[in-house]
Amino acid sequence: MQIRNRIKELRQVKASELLPNPRNWRRHPPGQADALRGALAEIGYADALIAYETDEGLMLIDGHLRAETTPEMEVPVLITDLDEDEANKLLMTLDPLAIMATQDTDKLQALLETVSFENHAVMDMLNALGDNTLDALKAIANPPALPDILNSNLGDSIELCICECGHEHHRPKK
């Protein structure tokens, strides 16, 4: 099997100049956006967005949320020589291929013990990874909406339930 290198160049591009791909099928819930902002704030850019050239400009294949999060920044973009059909294939397969990976629980736990972020959204994401469930990550990224207390028929009283949070960074300091 012959594998071609489709990367033409690495270019710094103002994120707001990149065209969002209208076929992007991934949606980014608030928790994911919060975790990304936290990671970018503490680490910065250490990965490139992926795009291909069109008559209208550079069309994103991967990195939509990063581009939306930092629109005024010049960001690293891998420019490919893909045509539209090939770009659609890459758009369709990048995330599912990553999701198919399994985790080595021992190595993950060892790594989790060495990593700490100040940002609570990032720590929530990492703690969910430790829970070893994709559903836990999805719940962190897109928590259920709270009921609108102002428009409900609760009468004159509200019952408040307090539960203990199991995440270390949420526990009060003693």
Biotite code that builds the C-alpha atoms (Angstrom):
import biotite.structure as struc

atoms = struc.array([
    struc.Atom([0.000, 0.000, 0.000], chain_id="A", res_id=1, res_name="MET", atom_name="CA", element="C"),
    struc.Atom([1.346, 3.393, -0.972], chain_id="A", res_id=2, res_name="GLN", atom_name="CA", element="C"),
    struc.Atom([0.401, 6.222, 1.401], chain_id="A", res_id=3, res_name="ILE", atom_name="CA", element="C"),
    struc.Atom([0.613, 9.779, 0.148], chain_id="A", res_id=4, res_name="ARG", atom_name="CA", element="C"),
    struc.Atom([1.565, 12.788, 2.248], chain_id="A", res_id=5, res_name="ASN", atom_name="CA", element="C"),
    struc.Atom([-1.266, 15.271, 1.597], chain_id="A", res_id=6, res_name="ARG", atom_name="CA", element="C"),
    struc.Atom([0.178, 18.122, 3.682], chain_id="A", res_id=7, res_name="ILE", atom_name="CA", element="C"),
    struc.Atom([1.416, 20.946, 1.453], chain_id="A", res_id=8, res_name="LYS", atom_name="CA", element="C"),
    struc.Atom([2.477, 23.350, 4.155], chain_id="A", res_id=9, res_name="GLU", atom_name="CA", element="C"),
    struc.Atom([2.027, 24.597, 7.683], chain_id="A", res_id=10, res_name="LEU", atom_name="CA", element="C"),
    struc.Atom([0.766, 28.173, 7.588], chain_id="A", res_id=11, res_name="ARG", atom_name="CA", element="C"),
    struc.Atom([-0.169, 30.718, 10.272], chain_id="A", res_id=12, res_name="GLN", atom_name="CA", element="C"),
    struc.Atom([-3.651, 32.063, 9.453], chain_id="A", res_id=13, res_name="VAL", atom_name="CA", element="C"),
    struc.Atom([-5.962, 34.419, 11.315], chain_id="A", res_id=14, res_name="LYS", atom_name="CA", element="C"),
    struc.Atom([-8.646, 32.050, 12.614], chain_id="A", res_id=15, res_name="ALA", atom_name="CA", element="C"),
    struc.Atom([-11.531, 34.296, 11.564], chain_id="A", res_id=16, res_name="SER", atom_name="CA", element="C"),
    struc.Atom([-10.346, 34.049, 7.944], chain_id="A", res_id=17, res_name="GLU", atom_name="CA", element="C"),
    struc.Atom([-10.844, 30.274, 7.866], chain_id="A", res_id=18, res_name="LEU", atom_name="CA", element="C"),
    struc.Atom([-14.111, 29.128, 6.323], chain_id="A", res_id=19, res_name="LEU", atom_name="CA", element="C"),
    struc.Atom([-16.211, 26.864, 8.536], chain_id="A", res_id=20, res_name="PRO", atom_name="CA", element="C"),
    struc.Atom([-17.071, 23.730, 6.630], chain_id="A", res_id=21, res_name="ASN", atom_name="CA", element="C"),
    struc.Atom([-20.832, 23.652, 5.995], chain_id="A", res_id=22, res_name="PRO", atom_name="CA", element="C"),
    struc.Atom([-20.690, 19.851, 6.112], chain_id="A", res_id=23, res_name="ARG", atom_name="CA", element="C"),
    struc.Atom([-19.119, 19.765, 9.569], chain_id="A", res_id=24, res_name="ASN", atom_name="CA", element="C"),
    struc.Atom([-21.317, 17.277, 11.379], chain_id="A", res_id=25, res_name="TRP", atom_name="CA", element="C"),
    struc.Atom([-19.771, 17.726, 14.827], chain_id="A", res_id=26, res_name="ARG", atom_name="CA", element="C"),
    struc.Atom([-21.409, 20.052, 17.358], chain_id="A", res_id=27, res_name="ARG", atom_name="CA", element="C"),
    struc.Atom([-19.548, 21.489, 20.304], chain_id="A", res_id=28, res_name="HIS", atom_name="CA", element="C"),
    struc.Atom([-21.521, 21.660, 23.547], chain_id="A", res_id=29, res_name="PRO", atom_name="CA", element="C"),
    struc.Atom([-20.757, 24.315, 26.170], chain_id="A", res_id=30, res_name="PRO", atom_name="CA", element="C"),
    struc.Atom([-18.733, 22.002, 28.418], chain_id="A", res_id=31, res_name="GLY", atom_name="CA", element="C"),
    struc.Atom([-16.424, 21.067, 25.564], chain_id="A", res_id=32, res_name="GLN", atom_name="CA", element="C"),
    struc.Atom([-15.947, 24.729, 24.660], chain_id="A", res_id=33, res_name="ALA", atom_name="CA", element="C"),
    struc.Atom([-15.168, 25.551, 28.309], chain_id="A", res_id=34, res_name="ASP", atom_name="CA", element="C"),
    struc.Atom([-12.626, 22.721, 28.528], chain_id="A", res_id=35, res_name="ALA", atom_name="CA", element="C"),
    struc.Atom([-10.971, 23.820, 25.283], chain_id="A", res_id=36, res_name="LEU", atom_name="CA", element="C"),
    struc.Atom([-10.702, 27.428, 26.490], chain_id="A", res_id=37, res_name="ARG", atom_name="CA", element="C"),
    struc.Atom([-9.148, 26.162, 29.725], chain_id="A", res_id=38, res_name="GLY", atom_name="CA", element="C"),
    struc.Atom([-6.649, 23.955, 27.913], chain_id="A", res_id=39, res_name="ALA", atom_name="CA", element="C"),
    struc.Atom([-5.703, 26.738, 25.505], chain_id="A", res_id=40, res_name="LEU", atom_name="CA", element="C"),
    struc.Atom([-5.285, 29.185, 28.388], chain_id="A", res_id=41, res_name="ALA", atom_name="CA", element="C"),
    struc.Atom([-2.960, 26.851, 30.310], chain_id="A", res_id=42, res_name="GLU", atom_name="CA", element="C"),
    struc.Atom([-1.092, 25.215, 27.417], chain_id="A", res_id=43, res_name="ILE", atom_name="CA", element="C"),
    struc.Atom([-1.665, 27.288, 24.267], chain_id="A", res_id=44, res_name="GLY", atom_name="CA", element="C"),
    struc.Atom([-1.757, 25.971, 20.713], chain_id="A", res_id=45, res_name="TYR", atom_name="CA", element="C"),
    struc.Atom([0.202, 22.725, 20.298], chain_id="A", res_id=46, res_name="ALA", atom_name="CA", element="C"),
    struc.Atom([-1.799, 21.226, 17.436], chain_id="A", res_id=47, res_name="ASP", atom_name="CA", element="C"),
    struc.Atom([-2.713, 22.444, 13.971], chain_id="A", res_id=48, res_name="ALA", atom_name="CA", element="C"),
    struc.Atom([-6.086, 22.929, 12.371], chain_id="A", res_id=49, res_name="LEU", atom_name="CA", element="C"),
    struc.Atom([-6.570, 21.224, 9.002], chain_id="A", res_id=50, res_name="ILE", atom_name="CA", element="C"),
    struc.Atom([-7.873, 22.939, 5.862], chain_id="A", res_id=51, res_name="ALA", atom_name="CA", element="C"),
    struc.Atom([-7.919, 22.707, 2.094], chain_id="A", res_id=52, res_name="TYR", atom_name="CA", element="C"),
    struc.Atom([-7.883, 25.439, -0.503], chain_id="A", res_id=53, res_name="GLU", atom_name="CA", element="C"),
    struc.Atom([-11.055, 26.497, -2.308], chain_id="A", res_id=54, res_name="THR", atom_name="CA", element="C"),
    struc.Atom([-11.809, 29.416, -4.624], chain_id="A", res_id=55, res_name="ASP", atom_name="CA", element="C"),
    struc.Atom([-13.410, 31.174, -1.615], chain_id="A", res_id=56, res_name="GLU", atom_name="CA", element="C"),
    struc.Atom([-10.459, 30.609, 0.733], chain_id="A", res_id=57, res_name="GLY", atom_name="CA", element="C"),
    struc.Atom([-9.228, 28.013, 3.207], chain_id="A", res_id=58, res_name="LEU", atom_name="CA", element="C"),
    struc.Atom([-12.029, 25.592, 4.148], chain_id="A", res_id=59, res_name="MET", atom_name="CA", element="C"),
    struc.Atom([-11.702, 23.916, 7.544], chain_id="A", res_id=60, res_name="LEU", atom_name="CA", element="C"),
    struc.Atom([-11.713, 20.159, 7.810], chain_id="A", res_id=61, res_name="ILE", atom_name="CA", element="C"),
    struc.Atom([-10.726, 19.962, 11.469], chain_id="A", res_id=62, res_name="ASP", atom_name="CA", element="C"),
    struc.Atom([-10.431, 22.603, 14.183], chain_id="A", res_id=63, res_name="GLY", atom_name="CA", element="C"),
    struc.Atom([-13.758, 24.413, 13.984], chain_id="A", res_id=64, res_name="HIS", atom_name="CA", element="C"),
    struc.Atom([-14.077, 24.963, 17.741], chain_id="A", res_id=65, res_name="LEU", atom_name="CA", element="C"),
    struc.Atom([-10.474, 26.131, 18.071], chain_id="A", res_id=66, res_name="ARG", atom_name="CA", element="C"),
    struc.Atom([-11.020, 28.634, 15.248], chain_id="A", res_id=67, res_name="ALA", atom_name="CA", element="C"),
    struc.Atom([-14.264, 29.879, 16.845], chain_id="A", res_id=68, res_name="GLU", atom_name="CA", element="C"),
    struc.Atom([-12.579, 30.149, 20.249], chain_id="A", res_id=69, res_name="THR", atom_name="CA", element="C"),
    struc.Atom([-9.624, 32.247, 19.054], chain_id="A", res_id=70, res_name="THR", atom_name="CA", element="C"),
    struc.Atom([-10.929, 34.229, 16.048], chain_id="A", res_id=71, res_name="PRO", atom_name="CA", element="C"),
    struc.Atom([-8.408, 37.079, 16.348], chain_id="A", res_id=72, res_name="GLU", atom_name="CA", element="C"),
    struc.Atom([-5.351, 34.831, 16.692], chain_id="A", res_id=73, res_name="MET", atom_name="CA", element="C"),
    struc.Atom([-3.066, 33.597, 13.987], chain_id="A", res_id=74, res_name="GLU", atom_name="CA", element="C"),
    struc.Atom([-3.303, 29.840, 14.355], chain_id="A", res_id=75, res_name="VAL", atom_name="CA", element="C"),
    struc.Atom([-1.305, 26.949, 12.878], chain_id="A", res_id=76, res_name="PRO", atom_name="CA", element="C"),
    struc.Atom([-3.077, 25.380, 9.904], chain_id="A", res_id=77, res_name="VAL", atom_name="CA", element="C"),
    struc.Atom([-2.001, 22.340, 7.933], chain_id="A", res_id=78, res_name="LEU", atom_name="CA", element="C"),
    struc.Atom([-2.848, 23.115, 4.318], chain_id="A", res_id=79, res_name="ILE", atom_name="CA", element="C"),
    struc.Atom([-3.662, 19.964, 2.374], chain_id="A", res_id=80, res_name="THR", atom_name="CA", element="C"),
    struc.Atom([-3.868, 19.283, -1.341], chain_id="A", res_id=81, res_name="ASP", atom_name="CA", element="C"),
    struc.Atom([-7.180, 17.454, -0.864], chain_id="A", res_id=82, res_name="LEU", atom_name="CA", element="C"),
    struc.Atom([-10.077, 18.067, -3.208], chain_id="A", res_id=83, res_name="ASP", atom_name="CA", element="C"),
    struc.Atom([-13.612, 18.512, -1.846], chain_id="A", res_id=84, res_name="GLU", atom_name="CA", element="C"),
    struc.Atom([-14.497, 14.803, -1.991], chain_id="A", res_id=85, res_name="ASP", atom_name="CA", element="C"),
    struc.Atom([-11.309, 13.800, -0.193], chain_id="A", res_id=86, res_name="GLU", atom_name="CA", element="C"),
    struc.Atom([-11.799, 16.567, 2.380], chain_id="A", res_id=87, res_name="ALA", atom_name="CA", element="C"),
    struc.Atom([-15.302, 15.233, 3.045], chain_id="A", res_id=88, res_name="ASN", atom_name="CA", element="C"),
    struc.Atom([-13.861, 11.754, 3.620], chain_id="A", res_id=89, res_name="LYS", atom_name="CA", element="C"),
    struc.Atom([-11.365, 13.153, 6.119], chain_id="A", res_id=90, res_name="LEU", atom_name="CA", element="C"),
    struc.Atom([-14.078, 15.239, 7.807], chain_id="A", res_id=91, res_name="LEU", atom_name="CA", element="C"),
    struc.Atom([-16.173, 12.091, 8.148], chain_id="A", res_id=92, res_name="MET", atom_name="CA", element="C"),
    struc.Atom([-13.436, 9.859, 9.569], chain_id="A", res_id=93, res_name="THR", atom_name="CA", element="C"),
    struc.Atom([-11.165, 11.921, 11.885], chain_id="A", res_id=94, res_name="LEU", atom_name="CA", element="C"),
    struc.Atom([-13.315, 11.893, 15.020], chain_id="A", res_id=95, res_name="ASP", atom_name="CA", element="C"),
    struc.Atom([-14.764, 8.374, 14.642], chain_id="A", res_id=96, res_name="PRO", atom_name="CA", element="C"),
    struc.Atom([-11.250, 6.961, 14.262], chain_id="A", res_id=97, res_name="LEU", atom_name="CA", element="C"),
    struc.Atom([-10.168, 8.712, 17.469], chain_id="A", res_id=98, res_name="ALA", atom_name="CA", element="C"),
    struc.Atom([-13.255, 7.477, 19.333], chain_id="A", res_id=99, res_name="ILE", atom_name="CA", element="C"),
    struc.Atom([-12.464, 3.867, 18.379], chain_id="A", res_id=100, res_name="MET", atom_name="CA", element="C"),
    struc.Atom([-9.271, 3.894, 20.449], chain_id="A", res_id=101, res_name="ALA", atom_name="CA", element="C"),
    struc.Atom([-9.388, 1.930, 23.671], chain_id="A", res_id=102, res_name="THR", atom_name="CA", element="C"),
    struc.Atom([-7.653, 3.001, 26.829], chain_id="A", res_id=103, res_name="GLN", atom_name="CA", element="C"),
    struc.Atom([-4.994, 1.388, 28.952], chain_id="A", res_id=104, res_name="ASP", atom_name="CA", element="C"),
    struc.Atom([-6.568, 2.035, 32.351], chain_id="A", res_id=105, res_name="THR", atom_name="CA", element="C"),
    struc.Atom([-3.309, 1.709, 34.297], chain_id="A", res_id=106, res_name="ASP", atom_name="CA", element="C"),
    struc.Atom([-1.445, 4.155, 32.058], chain_id="A", res_id=107, res_name="LYS", atom_name="CA", element="C"),
    struc.Atom([-4.399, 6.544, 32.057], chain_id="A", res_id=108, res_name="LEU", atom_name="CA", element="C"),
    struc.Atom([-4.606, 6.491, 35.860], chain_id="A", res_id=109, res_name="GLN", atom_name="CA", element="C"),
    struc.Atom([-0.848, 7.045, 36.163], chain_id="A", res_id=110, res_name="ALA", atom_name="CA", element="C"),
    struc.Atom([-1.044, 10.006, 33.773], chain_id="A", res_id=111, res_name="LEU", atom_name="CA", element="C"),
    struc.Atom([-4.100, 11.452, 35.535], chain_id="A", res_id=112, res_name="LEU", atom_name="CA", element="C"),
    struc.Atom([-2.139, 11.397, 38.795], chain_id="A", res_id=113, res_name="GLU", atom_name="CA", element="C"),
    struc.Atom([0.586, 13.586, 37.240], chain_id="A", res_id=114, res_name="THR", atom_name="CA", element="C"),
    struc.Atom([-1.629, 16.162, 35.509], chain_id="A", res_id=115, res_name="VAL", atom_name="CA", element="C"),
    struc.Atom([-3.461, 19.039, 37.130], chain_id="A", res_id=116, res_name="SER", atom_name="CA", element="C"),
    struc.Atom([-5.215, 22.037, 35.613], chain_id="A", res_id=117, res_name="PHE", atom_name="CA", element="C"),
    struc.Atom([-6.450, 25.167, 37.322], chain_id="A", res_id=118, res_name="GLU", atom_name="CA", element="C"),
    struc.Atom([-9.458, 25.221, 34.999], chain_id="A", res_id=119, res_name="ASN", atom_name="CA", element="C"),
    struc.Atom([-12.403, 23.293, 36.461], chain_id="A", res_id=120, res_name="HIS", atom_name="CA", element="C"),
    struc.Atom([-13.875, 22.416, 33.042], chain_id="A", res_id=121, res_name="ALA", atom_name="CA", element="C"),
    struc.Atom([-10.638, 20.702, 32.039], chain_id="A", res_id=122, res_name="VAL", atom_name="CA", element="C"),
    struc.Atom([-10.449, 18.862, 35.372], chain_id="A", res_id=123, res_name="MET", atom_name="CA", element="C"),
    struc.Atom([-14.074, 17.728, 34.977], chain_id="A", res_id=124, res_name="ASP", atom_name="CA", element="C"),
    struc.Atom([-13.192, 16.351, 31.557], chain_id="A", res_id=125, res_name="MET", atom_name="CA", element="C"),
    struc.Atom([-10.120, 14.550, 32.898], chain_id="A", res_id=126, res_name="LEU", atom_name="CA", element="C"),
    struc.Atom([-12.023, 13.124, 35.865], chain_id="A", res_id=127, res_name="ASN", atom_name="CA", element="C"),
    struc.Atom([-14.654, 11.814, 33.443], chain_id="A", res_id=128, res_name="ALA", atom_name="CA", element="C"),
    struc.Atom([-11.849, 10.120, 31.504], chain_id="A", res_id=129, res_name="LEU", atom_name="CA", element="C"),
    struc.Atom([-10.889, 8.392, 34.715], chain_id="A", res_id=130, res_name="GLY", atom_name="CA", element="C"),
    struc.Atom([-14.468, 7.144, 34.959], chain_id="A", res_id=131, res_name="ASP", atom_name="CA", element="C"),
    struc.Atom([-13.702, 5.235, 31.721], chain_id="A", res_id=132, res_name="ASN", atom_name="CA", element="C"),
    struc.Atom([-16.973, 6.126, 30.038], chain_id="A", res_id=133, res_name="THR", atom_name="CA", element="C"),
    struc.Atom([-17.775, 8.077, 26.922], chain_id="A", res_id=134, res_name="LEU", atom_name="CA", element="C"),
    struc.Atom([-21.173, 8.847, 28.488], chain_id="A", res_id=135, res_name="ASP", atom_name="CA", element="C"),
    struc.Atom([-19.421, 10.570, 31.411], chain_id="A", res_id=136, res_name="ALA", atom_name="CA", element="C"),
    struc.Atom([-17.512, 12.813, 28.993], chain_id="A", res_id=137, res_name="LEU", atom_name="CA", element="C"),
    struc.Atom([-20.712, 13.631, 27.123], chain_id="A", res_id=138, res_name="LYS", atom_name="CA", element="C"),
    struc.Atom([-22.473, 14.521, 30.381], chain_id="A", res_id=139, res_name="ALA", atom_name="CA", element="C"),
    struc.Atom([-19.645, 16.892, 31.346], chain_id="A", res_id=140, res_name="ILE", atom_name="CA", element="C"),
    struc.Atom([-19.636, 18.511, 27.894], chain_id="A", res_id=141, res_name="ALA", atom_name="CA", element="C"),
    struc.Atom([-23.389, 18.975, 27.682], chain_id="A", res_id=142, res_name="ASN", atom_name="CA", element="C"),
    struc.Atom([-25.049, 18.916, 31.111], chain_id="A", res_id=143, res_name="PRO", atom_name="CA", element="C"),
    struc.Atom([-28.834, 18.731, 31.206], chain_id="A", res_id=144, res_name="PRO", atom_name="CA", element="C"),
    struc.Atom([-30.594, 22.072, 31.352], chain_id="A", res_id=145, res_name="ALA", atom_name="CA", element="C"),
    struc.Atom([-31.778, 23.189, 34.761], chain_id="A", res_id=146, res_name="LEU", atom_name="CA", element="C"),
    struc.Atom([-35.500, 23.860, 35.101], chain_id="A", res_id=147, res_name="PRO", atom_name="CA", element="C"),
    struc.Atom([-36.581, 27.462, 34.785], chain_id="A", res_id=148, res_name="ASP", atom_name="CA", element="C"),
    struc.Atom([-37.568, 28.124, 38.397], chain_id="A", res_id=149, res_name="ILE", atom_name="CA", element="C"),
    struc.Atom([-39.056, 31.494, 37.560], chain_id="A", res_id=150, res_name="LEU", atom_name="CA", element="C"),
    struc.Atom([-41.631, 30.013, 35.196], chain_id="A", res_id=151, res_name="ASN", atom_name="CA", element="C"),
    struc.Atom([-42.483, 26.917, 37.213], chain_id="A", res_id=152, res_name="SER", atom_name="CA", element="C"),
    struc.Atom([-45.428, 26.314, 39.519], chain_id="A", res_id=153, res_name="ASN", atom_name="CA", element="C"),
    struc.Atom([-43.446, 25.643, 42.660], chain_id="A", res_id=154, res_name="LEU", atom_name="CA", element="C"),
    struc.Atom([-45.671, 27.676, 44.936], chain_id="A", res_id=155, res_name="GLY", atom_name="CA", element="C"),
    struc.Atom([-44.028, 29.590, 47.743], chain_id="A", res_id=156, res_name="ASP", atom_name="CA", element="C"),
    struc.Atom([-41.378, 27.063, 48.663], chain_id="A", res_id=157, res_name="SER", atom_name="CA", element="C"),
    struc.Atom([-38.329, 25.557, 47.030], chain_id="A", res_id=158, res_name="ILE", atom_name="CA", element="C"),
    struc.Atom([-36.661, 22.401, 48.314], chain_id="A", res_id=159, res_name="GLU", atom_name="CA", element="C"),
    struc.Atom([-32.883, 22.524, 48.147], chain_id="A", res_id=160, res_name="LEU", atom_name="CA", element="C"),
    struc.Atom([-30.905, 19.295, 47.915], chain_id="A", res_id=161, res_name="CYS", atom_name="CA", element="C"),
    struc.Atom([-27.176, 19.297, 48.578], chain_id="A", res_id=162, res_name="ILE", atom_name="CA", element="C"),
    struc.Atom([-25.014, 16.397, 47.547], chain_id="A", res_id=163, res_name="CYS", atom_name="CA", element="C"),
    struc.Atom([-21.322, 15.786, 48.063], chain_id="A", res_id=164, res_name="GLU", atom_name="CA", element="C"),
    struc.Atom([-19.235, 16.080, 44.931], chain_id="A", res_id=165, res_name="CYS", atom_name="CA", element="C"),
    struc.Atom([-16.729, 13.276, 44.419], chain_id="A", res_id=166, res_name="GLY", atom_name="CA", element="C"),
    struc.Atom([-14.182, 15.344, 42.512], chain_id="A", res_id=167, res_name="HIS", atom_name="CA", element="C"),
    struc.Atom([-11.197, 16.480, 44.541], chain_id="A", res_id=168, res_name="GLU", atom_name="CA", element="C"),
    struc.Atom([-10.991, 19.955, 42.995], chain_id="A", res_id=169, res_name="HIS", atom_name="CA", element="C"),
    struc.Atom([-14.580, 20.699, 44.037], chain_id="A", res_id=170, res_name="HIS", atom_name="CA", element="C"),
    struc.Atom([-14.126, 19.717, 47.667], chain_id="A", res_id=171, res_name="ARG", atom_name="CA", element="C"),
    struc.Atom([-13.765, 22.550, 50.163], chain_id="A", res_id=172, res_name="PRO", atom_name="CA", element="C"),
    struc.Atom([-10.291, 22.990, 51.588], chain_id="A", res_id=173, res_name="LYS", atom_name="CA", element="C"),
    struc.Atom([-9.997, 21.889, 55.239], chain_id="A", res_id=174, res_name="LYS", atom_name="CA", element="C"),
])
